[in-house]
Amino acid sequence: MRRVVRGFWGPRQESTEALAARWSTTLTRFAELLPAAVRRKADDGAWTWRTTESVPLQPDEKSLLDALRAAQSADDWSAADGTSLRLLAADPAPGWKLEIAVLAGGTPQYLLQSLVATIVAPDDARLPDADLLAAVAETWHPDYGDVSDRAVTAALKKEAGFKIGTPSIGWVGYLSPTRASRVPATLAPTVRQLPAADGPLGALLSVTHPGDTDAVVGAYVSLKASGALDPLPQPMNRPTL
């Protein structure tokens, strides 16, 4: 099976050190939530990751800071658009693959900052979808996010007019505070407010189970009509609606 866990936000300038801290927290949380995804772990339980150039990388802030600085040096546009880094879990267990790609720290007016985690797992694996999206929301404070797959995207395009690059929903979704305040009453039972330990956070929506594209389409239509899925005004000048 294949899952995509995503978060998107507008311009938010951040130091390389701040990005390294967010990255480290993300890698640690994913390792805790997906213990079966790798074959070997370090003595402290940490996973080894690798860059797209197959360079091994540990999930501590210093190692990630070095990787981010190297990415910035290789990209003249990183200061404006954000620093792009993509990591893969090294030594995955049979049937597993995990890739996390983040573009963050920049202030582009027309390009969303983002985290996209792609998970391939055995068909009988149980994935903690809501907890994975909560980890993204609590660490990166996105504007919106979701957990979905190709079937969801195809159904939203065909049945609800969804366009790539605009806010969406999966069988699990995340909405920043303003968006969460616009959730219609019919979807209130699906909402779980996230704790605001580090700045204001919105809510998770547990819409349905994987494979139920009809319910996702219905939730998307309701949220779009309520304004909860309005796009950020462009040119963008803030990270959340």
N, C-alpha and C positions, 0 to 999 in steps of 0.2 A: 504494500500500500504506500501511497505517497501523500504527505501532508505539507502544507505551507502555512507557516505562522508569520504574520506580518504586522508591522506598525509603520505609520506614516505621520510626518509632522512638517510644519513649515520652517522658515529660517530661524535658526537659533545658534548664535555664535558661541563656541565653547573651546576651551584650551585643549591641547593634546593630552594633558594630564587628566582632565575631566573625562575625556573620551576613553582613555585607558582604564579608568576606574569603572566606567559603565560597562566596557567590554569585559573586564575581569569578572564583575558580578554576573553578567549574562552567561558567560561560559561556565561559571561555578553552578549557577541555578539550573542550567540545562543538564549538566552532568548529574546533579542530584535527582532530577526528574526523570532522566532516561538511563538508569543504571545498567540496563542490558545492552546498550548500544555499542559499547566498546569491549574488546577482549581483555586488554591489559590496562591497568591503572598504576599511577605512581604510588609510593608507599603512603602518601598522605591522601590518597583517593582521587587526586586530580587526574584529568585526562591530558594526554598530549595532543596538540593540534598541529596542523601544518598549513602553510600558506599555499597559494596557487602555484608557487614555484617549488613546492615540496620542502620548504624549510621548516624543521620542527620548531614548535613554539609552545611554551608553558603558559598557563592562564593567569600568571601573576602580573601586576600592574607594570613592573619594570620591563618585562619582556614585551608586553603589549605596547608600551610607550615607544620602545625601539622600533617595533613593527609599524606603528602609525607614523613615526617620523620618517621611516624609509619610504612609506607610501606617499607622504607629502613631498619628499624630495623628488620622487619620480613623476609627480603630477603638478605642473605649473598652475593648474586651475583649482587646486585643493583649498586654498585660502578662501576663495569665493564660493565654490560649489560644495565644499565639504570634503572630508577625508574618506576615501573609499578603501575598505579592507574586507577581504573575503577569506574565511578560514574553514577548513574541513577537519572533522574529527579523525585523528590518526588511528590506525589499527581497528577499524570497525568490526563488530561481531558479524557473523554470517547473516546476510539478508538486510543489513543495516547500512545507512549512509546518512551523514548529517553535515550540512553546509550552512554557515551563517554569514550573510553579507550585510554590511552596514555602510551607509553614506551619511555622515553626520558632521556637525560642527561648523557648517557653512551658512551663508545668508543669501542664497539665490532667490530671485523673485518669482521664478517660474518652474523651478525644479524642487520637488518634494524631497526632504530628507527621509531616510527609510532604514528599516531592518527587515530582512527577509530570511527566514530560516526554513530550509527545505529538508524534510525528514523522509527517508525511505526506510520502511520497517517491514518485517514479516507480516503476512496477512493476519496471523493470530495474535499479534502484539496488541496490548492495550496502551494507548497513548493518552497522557493526561492533558488533553487539549486546553481546557480552561486554565490549568495551572501554568502551562507554557506561555499562554497569552498574558496571563497575569504577571509573569516574570518579565516579559517585554514591557508591559505597561508600567510596572513599578520601577523599572530600571531606566527606561528611556523617556517616559512621559510623552507618548505620542498623542496626536490629535485623534486618530482612529486606528483600528487594527482588526484583524480577523484570523480565523483558522478555517481553511477551506482546501479544496482540491480542484482539479480541472473540470470535474462534473459540475461543481457549483458555479464556477466562472462561466461555463458554457450555458447553463440554465439561466443565469442572470442576464447574459447578453441576449439570448433568444427570447425570453419570456418577459423581461422587465426593462429592456433597453439600456442595460448597464454598459458604460464605456470605461475602458482601461484608463487609469489615472484619476478616477473620481472616487469618492468615499464609497465603501461597500460594507457588506456584512457576510459572515460565513455561518456555519452552524454554531460557532462561538464568535462573538464580536466584542470590541472594546470601543467606547465612546468617551472622549474627554468631557470635562464638567458641563460646558455649555451644550454640547450635543446630547449628553445624558439627560439634561433637563428638558429636552424636547421629545423624549421617548413617549409614544402614545400609551394610554392606559391599558390597551389590549395586550401590550408587551411587558407590562409592569411585573408579572410573575417571573419573567426570565432574567430580571435585573439583579445584580449583586454589586453593591457599592464597594470599591476598593479602599483600603485604609490609606490615609494621607500621611504617611510617615515622612516623606521628603517632598513637600509641595503638594498642591491640589491634584487629586486624581479623580477620574470619572468612574465608570461602571463597566462591568462585564455583563454581556447578554448571552446566556446559554439558551440558544434558540431551539435546537433540536439535536438529534443524533446524526453522526456521519451517514451520508447516503440519502438523507431526506431533503432533496433539493426543493420540493414543493414548499416546505415550511420556510426554507431560507428565502425563496422568492417572495413569499407572502410577507415575511418580516422586512425584507428590503423595500418592498412597495410601501408598507406602512411607515417605515422610518423616513423614506424619501419624502412622502407626503407631509410629514410632520416637521420637516426641516432639519432633522437630526443628521442627515447625510448631505447637507449643503456643502459645496466645495468651499475651500478657503478663497476669499476674494483675491484676484490677481490684478496687479502685481502683489505678491504676498509680502506682508510686513510683520507677521507674528507666527508663532509656532502652532497655535491651536485656534479653533473658531471662537 
